[in-house]
């Protein structure tokens, strides 16, 4: 992890997550994806080179760990990466509340999706 941090914790966190695909790959890891091809299948618009570079960056920043066996390579969230669960939940909640649904939104459906993300990301109230 690079130590050239600024004094604002929000800016530091944004710097950590600033690569275009980082948040999406973290989401995929929470969804149980762990292989390169699974990330690629879930995000067909990402090139192999960008995916590889993003995974390397995430590993360097201690968000994930790469485990290589003679059979395959798998990626797992580290404790640091797992702590982003609340960040992802709040991004999902903001998207549901402010971006996706509008005035005609069915509040029951929004709450259903929030519950889904809360369970997926292991977020408790």
PyMOL commands that set and color helices and strands:
alter all, ss='L'
color gray80, all
select helices_A, chain A and resi 9-16+22-30+36-42+48-60+79-82+85-100+107-120
alter helices_A, ss='H'
color red, helices_A
select strands_A, chain A and resi 64-68+73-77
alter strands_A, ss='S'
color yellow, strands_A
deselect
rebuild
show_as cartoon
